[in-house]
Structure formats: C-alpha cells, structure tokens
Amino acid sequence: MKLKKLLSLTLIASTVVAGTVGCAKKDAGGDVFMIGGSGPLTGSAASYGISVKQGAELAIKEINDAGGVNGIKLELNFLDDEAKAQPAIAAYNKVMDEGADAILGTVTSDSMLAITELTNEDGILQITPSASVQEATKYENAFRVCFTDPLQGVTMADYAVETLGYKNLAVLYNVADNYSKGVATAFIEEAKAKGATIVAEESFVTDDVDFNTQLTTIKAAGADALFLPVYYQDAAYIINQANQQGITLPLLGSDGWDGVLGQLEDASLANGGIFLSPFAANDPAENVQKFVKAYQEEFDAVPDQFAADGYDGVYIIKAAIEKAGSTDSAKLIAAMTEIEVDGVTGKMTFTPEGEPNKSAKLIEIVNGEYQLKQ
Amino acid sequence: MKLLSQLINGLNAGSIYALIALGYTMVYGIAKMINFAHGDIIMVGAYVVWVAIAVLKLPVSVGLIIGVAACAVLGIFIEKVAYKPLRKAPPLAVLITAIGVSYFLQSASLLIFSSAKRTFPVSFDIPAITIGSLVVPGQTILILVVTSICMIALHLFINKTKAGSAMLAVSEDKDAAQLMGVNVNKTISMTFAIGSALAAVAGVLFASSYVYVYPTMGSLIGIKAFVAAVLGGIGSVPGAMLGGILLGLIESLSKTYLSTQLSNAIVFGILILVLLVRPSGLLGKSRTEKV
C-alpha cells in the first residue's frame, strides 16, 4: 500500500517536475508558479497557520501586482493540516496533485517531520516558515526561515544567565512535543554549562490543562525565573494558573509564545514575560513598517512572527527563482545557498544545511503588549 | 508544606472528578448503564453558559441558571431519544449508543462553535487564603464548597425525600418498584436531569478554573471521572465522592513524586487494578453484573 503510494507520488512528482521544466522553457508571461503548503488553520495552533497563510498571501499579491517573478505569476495553495502528521501528508499529496512547484510549509514541527521525507523524494524545494525542530531541514531540499529549537534554547539560556543574571532556573515544557522538548533540552544544557542551576525540570503532555501540580513544585523549588518553551495556548494556561496560585516568577519563553496575548482575558498577566522572536511589529526598520501597514490594511490585524515568516518565505522563493533563472526544482534548491534576502525577519542567507543566518530579537510584554527589547 | 500544597491541588481536581462521577454513578445505579456522553454534557453546560454570558450578555447568575437548566433538559432528552428505546436491549447496544451520543455532542459543538478555544466569561474572584507559605487559591475553596454542598444536598435528597426513596427502589429492582406504584419512567428522567445538572455545575467550575471552553473539553475529564466512579464503586453515591477525591490526590501525588508523563497511565492503571482486584469498587456492593 505504502509502496504504491510512494510510487504514485514519485510519478506525480516527476510529471510536475517535467511540467515545470516545460513551463520554464516557454518564456510566455502567462505562466503560473504554484506555491503549495499546509499549516494549522483550525485547532489549538490555528493562529500560526492562519498568520503564515495571510503573510504569504500578502507577499504574493505584492509580487504579482509588480508583474510577477520574471513574468511568472505566483499562486498560493495552502491547506489545513491541524498541526498533525497525517493531515499534513494528505495536504501535501493534494497540493502536489494540483501541481505545486514549491512548498511553503509546514508551519509546525510535527507535521514538518511527517512530510520532509516525501518532499525530498519528490525533489521539490521546501521552505518551512516556522518548523523549528532540528531535523526539519535534514534533507538538502528543505530550508527554514525561523531559528532551530536548539538555537532558541541556547540563546534564551545565555540571555537568562549572562544578561539577566539568573542563577536558579525552572523549566516547564511539553514532553510530548518535539519543538518544546528540543528547546528545553538545549536550554537546560546551556544554562548548566554557563554555571546556572536547574532547580526544577517539570513537564506535561499535549492537551493537559491542569498545571497546578507542576507550578506548585516550581514554586517550592526557589527558582529565580521560569522558562516556558511552549506554544501560546499552553503558555496562556500556565500564565493563568500561575496567577491563581500567586506565582510571580519572571517568565521566559520561546517563539511559540507569539499569539499568547490573544488568548489571555487579562493580557497584563503576561507582563514582564520575555520571549525570543525573529520579528517585532514595532521594529522601526523601514521594510518592517511597510509590511505591518500593508498587512493591517489587508487583514485588519497586527502581523505576528508567523505572518512575517510566511511573507519572507514567499520572497525567498522569489529570490531563488530569480537567481536560478528557472523554475526547475533542482536549480531552485541549488540557488538557495547563493541568495541573500532582506526580509522582515532580518537580513538572511542560507547554509547548505538549510539554516538561515540572521540575528534574534527579544520581545518583552509590557502593559499587555509586545515590545521589541533593544 | 509542598506536600500540603500538592494535596490541595489534588483536592481541587478531585472535587471536580467527584462531581462528574456522581452523574455516572447515579445513572448507573438506576438505569444500569454507563452514560459515556456524560463528559460531553459538561462541555455543553460550559458552552451554554458561555453563549448566555459572553454572546447574549445576560447577567452571570442568569447565565449559570440557564446552563444548569439546559443540561438537565438535555439529560432528559438524551435519555428519552437515545436510551429509552433500548431499555430492553443488550447492555452492549446501550453502551455503543452512549458513545455515539458522546461523539454527536462533540461534533455538533465543533460545527457550531468551531475548534477555537473560547475564554470562559465567568471567573470567581475569591481571595486566596495564605497560611504561612501555603496558598490556597480562592478557586479551590469555591470548588470544595460547591462540591460539598452538591454532595450533601444529593445525599439528603436520596435518603430523606419520597422521590429519593423512589430512586433507591428503582435501583434495587425496577419491576418490583413499578409494582409498588413507583413511576419508573419519571424516576429515570429525574435521575438523568439531576446527573446532567451536576455535570453543568462541574462544567462551570472546570471552565472557570482552566479558563477555556472547547468542544473536546469533556472527554478526558469525563473518562477520568468514570475511573473515579469505578474506583469508589459504581452505583454508590458516597463511593463516587470518595473515588473522585482519591483519584485527584493520586494524580497530583504521582505527578509530583513519580512522573508527569505517566500520571494518566497511573490513573488508568488504577482502573485496571480495581477491576481486577475489587470489581465492585471501594464502597460498591458486590453483585455479579455485566456492564
């Protein structure tokens, strides 16, 4: 059964590749380059997928309004994968059936791991806006816009120990989630290496809603700060319950925190929380402000880092097409390490391993709002 | 002190389990069926309150009353439509129907409300009590008080009123009760109404503790409450209370001292252990019965 599926996939892929090669040979202006992708548009991580999709839509609209890439119009085919493995595979198969020329996705780590082998077999260029798990880019056709989990953990540990001077740290993470576990593990290692003590290492599993037990343990452990490498919904649960328990520890987070304020009835509960993000909507940089303004006009919302990642993802594909001078998948992949993109998540180049070179930003929650920390 | 705090956390969760377990146990006692849709009635209750207060902007007290009343009516309705026609059917048919009702309620609310988590509009601002370094959150106090009141009221109702005696009689022997002039249909309806109303109360407490309302919120906690009911002895009202509290404590202590990952496994391991060692539960009457 599986073999059959793989076979048919490869067949589809080869027709698609053949098709795009054919397209590239024609230099007619009416060509369309389809960017396929998937992300959670429903479910508890929906905010991420919707943001990526809207960011990508905005970029595509801008590019097409300016005449496309080398005369080729871009088109987005972005499906829901509920941040889960099986729906991600189904979504990938569907966009490939419909003729995708490059993949923008997936948005979350678990679904990324589910399809990365398939995209590699198909030899298609894959850009993940935000799947930060280390193995997401293990194949040469996959690149990412965001930071890796280990890098996030190391950056936050250095910041907590060296800049903020915390000596006793507590960590609470989702042991059933690759992203959360990856960031937490790197954080703990780095913090220990820098001389800090991990006084409490607590975990939970996906769909848990009661964090009181873990918070009580953390409270009793005498920590200076609590690191929460978790998605925004879990972060919101934890912040609410910590407040109910009267816990006032400074909170540190990873990029999954983006969106947490929308989940809190009283956003000020998260005040003082600091998390890592490649993007801040109040970054004064000119291209960021232009993007924020356009996004607000289009979607009536302030873009978060996922919207920025999706937006940059499309511009990265555009740069790759321009560099390659072709829409052939192999040439696009080869071009990836040669491009430099000045995106809204920073100026970046890509390593052959698929990682972006760019600098991290820290966001602090002040008066119930995200603020770029200088 | 840490142990004491963890015991309070356990009481907090355990009281909610107990409240839900009461519904399981009452229905089992009377109708001799496991109402697996019970967990989802919690969710319906929470959504009704959410609609009443957050959407229709009704006062909180009115919203709460509507929630409890709606669940009581829903309980009666489900019994009439889904379970009553199967009263003479084999137990397995009823069990499967109950699971079907559970999926129906979840999917219906997914369609109506989508999977987005909504912020529950009711939060009870009760100051925490601080004794030394021990903090008892106001929410926990509220849950303990409400649960205790519900249990005492239910206990008095069953043992001191005529309707309660009728329930006891029906649970002993349905046919004999009917011969003695007890209206069996009315008694069963009443049982479902009371069980579902308690589920609505549990739903409000659960949603106000954990802030969010979503279509699958009742499934895991419903199953855990079922374990609590079995642990205490299904069919026994004091057993449900004991089972719920015990389960909350076990869960909290195993999270603290053993493993957070394994806490659910431990909870369900208890179910298996009870079924093996003492199938009638801690306070249950032992008699051979097929579930």
Interface residues (C-beta under 8 A of the other chain):
Chain A: T42 G43 S44 A46 V175 A176 E202 S203 F204 V205 D207 V209 D210 N212 T213 Q214 T216 T217 K219 A220 Q233 A236 Y237 N240 Q241 Q244 Q245 G246 Q263 E265
Chain B: M1 K2 S5 Q6 N9 G10 N12 A13 S114 S115 A116 K117 T119 S123 A128 T130 V135 P137 G138 Q139 S209 Y210 V211 Y212 Y214 M217 L220 E251 S252 K255 T256 T260 Q261 N264
